[in-house]
Amino acid sequence: MSATDHLVLTLTDAPDEAQKAVISQGLGAYNDAVGGPGDYRPLAVFLSNPETGAVLGGLFGGSYRGQLFIDRFFLPESLRGNDLGSRALAMAEQEARRRGCTRVSLFTISFQAPGFYLKQGYELAAELKCDPPAATRMLMTKRLTATDPPP
């Protein structure tokens, strides 16, 4: 009998924070042991209403080992096309540089904003076909240099 024969694999669509922490902390400890101490730090840029303080949109992600990864970026349609998105992205990139990051990456979908990111200097690193069939998930990345313009 194997040492793992008594273990159970469970599939869920509702993991709790403690369950996710076991995985995150375990992977972090492994990465630190093999690659040296990690430096993960969250990063967010919020667009808010100055009168109410309500967040209307923005982006969030985190920096880790020299790279910023943007997890989510959203602006309401009524606020697009007036440079707010470009400014929010530039603020995040500037902070990433300050943290020593040399690259920023994110995923977008073909019906979201790949054209916007291309205009901001991002390159397509990979395309992953997904459903619906007309949609493609895109990994986009940008090399950050010290000479990039500030926001």
C-alpha positions as CSV (number, residue, x, y, z in Angstrom):
1,M,0.0,0.0,0.0
2,S,1.3,3.4,-1.0
3,A,1.6,6.3,1.5
4,T,-0.9,8.3,-0.6
5,D,-3.6,5.6,-1.0
6,H,-5.6,7.0,1.9
7,L,-5.7,10.6,0.5
8,V,-8.7,12.1,-1.2
9,L,-8.8,14.5,-4.1
10,T,-11.8,16.9,-3.9
11,L,-13.1,19.1,-6.7
12,T,-14.9,22.3,-5.7
13,D,-16.0,25.6,-7.1
14,A,-16.0,27.2,-3.7
15,P,-12.6,27.0,-2.0
16,D,-12.3,28.9,1.2
17,E,-9.5,31.3,2.0
18,A,-7.7,28.8,4.4
19,Q,-7.7,26.2,1.7
20,K,-6.2,28.6,-0.9
21,A,-3.7,29.8,1.7
22,V,-2.3,26.2,2.0
23,I,-1.5,26.2,-1.7
24,S,-0.3,29.8,-1.9
25,Q,1.9,29.5,1.1
26,G,3.3,26.1,0.1
27,L,4.2,27.3,-3.4
28,G,5.7,30.5,-1.9
29,A,7.8,28.5,0.5
30,Y,9.0,26.2,-2.3
31,N,9.9,29.2,-4.5
32,D,11.7,30.9,-1.7
33,A,13.7,27.7,-1.0
34,V,14.7,27.2,-4.6
35,G,14.9,30.7,-6.0
36,G,15.7,32.8,-2.9
37,P,13.3,35.0,-0.9
38,G,10.3,36.2,-2.8
39,D,9.1,39.8,-2.9
40,Y,5.4,39.6,-3.8
41,R,3.6,42.9,-3.3
42,P,0.1,43.8,-4.4
43,L,-0.5,46.8,-6.6
44,A,-3.7,48.6,-7.5
45,V,-4.7,51.8,-9.3
46,F,-8.3,52.9,-8.6
47,L,-10.4,55.4,-10.4
48,S,-12.9,56.8,-7.9
49,N,-15.5,59.5,-7.5
50,P,-14.0,62.3,-5.4
51,E,-17.3,63.2,-3.9
52,T,-18.4,59.8,-2.7
53,G,-15.1,57.9,-2.7
54,A,-16.8,55.1,-4.7
55,V,-14.4,53.1,-6.8
56,L,-15.6,53.2,-10.5
57,G,-12.8,51.1,-12.0
58,G,-9.1,50.6,-12.2
59,L,-6.7,47.7,-12.1
60,F,-5.1,45.3,-9.6
61,G,-2.3,42.7,-9.6
62,G,1.0,42.4,-8.0
63,S,4.8,42.5,-8.5
64,Y,6.9,39.4,-8.0
65,R,10.5,38.6,-8.8
66,G,11.0,41.5,-11.3
67,Q,7.6,41.3,-13.0
68,L,4.3,43.0,-12.6
69,F,1.3,40.9,-13.5
70,I,-2.0,42.7,-13.9
71,D,-4.8,40.4,-12.8
72,R,-7.8,42.6,-13.7
73,F,-8.3,46.0,-15.5
74,F,-11.7,47.5,-15.9
75,L,-13.2,50.9,-16.7
76,P,-16.9,51.4,-17.3
77,E,-17.6,52.0,-21.0
78,S,-18.7,55.6,-20.3
79,L,-15.2,56.4,-19.0
80,R,-13.2,54.8,-21.9
81,G,-11.5,56.8,-24.7
82,N,-10.5,59.8,-22.6
83,D,-6.9,58.7,-21.5
84,L,-7.9,57.4,-18.1
85,G,-7.0,53.9,-19.0
86,S,-3.6,54.9,-20.4
87,R,-2.9,57.0,-17.3
88,A,-3.9,54.2,-14.9
89,L,-1.7,51.7,-16.8
90,A,1.2,54.2,-16.8
91,M,0.9,54.7,-13.1
92,A,1.1,50.9,-12.5
93,E,4.1,50.6,-14.8
94,Q,5.9,53.5,-13.1
95,E,5.4,51.9,-9.7
96,A,6.5,48.6,-11.1
97,R,9.8,50.3,-12.3
98,R,10.2,51.8,-8.8
99,R,9.9,48.2,-7.4
100,G,12.6,47.0,-9.8
101,C,10.4,45.3,-12.3
102,T,11.6,45.0,-15.9
103,R,8.4,43.5,-17.4
104,V,4.7,43.7,-17.1
105,S,2.3,41.0,-18.3
106,L,-1.5,40.5,-18.4
107,F,-4.2,38.4,-20.1
108,T,-6.9,39.9,-22.3
109,I,-9.5,38.4,-24.6
110,S,-9.8,39.2,-28.2
111,F,-13.2,41.0,-27.6
112,Q,-11.7,43.0,-24.7
113,A,-8.8,45.4,-25.3
114,P,-5.9,44.0,-27.2
115,G,-5.7,47.1,-29.4
116,F,-5.5,49.3,-26.4
117,Y,-2.5,47.3,-25.0
118,L,-0.8,47.3,-28.4
119,K,-1.0,51.1,-28.4
120,Q,0.6,51.2,-25.0
121,G,3.6,49.3,-26.2
122,Y,2.6,45.8,-25.3
123,E,3.4,42.8,-27.5
124,L,1.5,39.6,-28.0
125,A,3.4,36.8,-26.3
126,A,0.9,34.0,-26.8
127,E,-2.6,33.2,-28.1
128,L,-4.8,30.6,-26.5
129,K,-7.9,29.6,-28.3
130,C,-11.0,29.4,-26.0
131,D,-14.8,29.5,-26.1
132,P,-16.7,31.0,-27.7
133,P,-14.8,29.9,-30.8
134,A,-14.4,33.5,-32.0
135,A,-12.6,34.5,-28.8
136,T,-8.9,34.1,-28.1
137,R,-7.2,34.6,-24.8
138,M,-4.0,36.7,-25.3
139,L,-1.0,36.9,-23.1
140,M,0.5,40.4,-23.6
141,T,3.7,41.7,-22.2
142,K,5.8,44.8,-22.2
143,R,9.5,45.3,-21.3
144,L,9.9,48.2,-18.9
145,T,12.9,50.4,-19.3
146,A,14.1,53.3,-17.1
147,T,13.6,55.7,-20.1
148,D,9.9,55.0,-20.5
149,P,7.9,58.2,-20.0
150,P,6.4,58.8,-16.6
151,P,2.6,58.9,-16.3
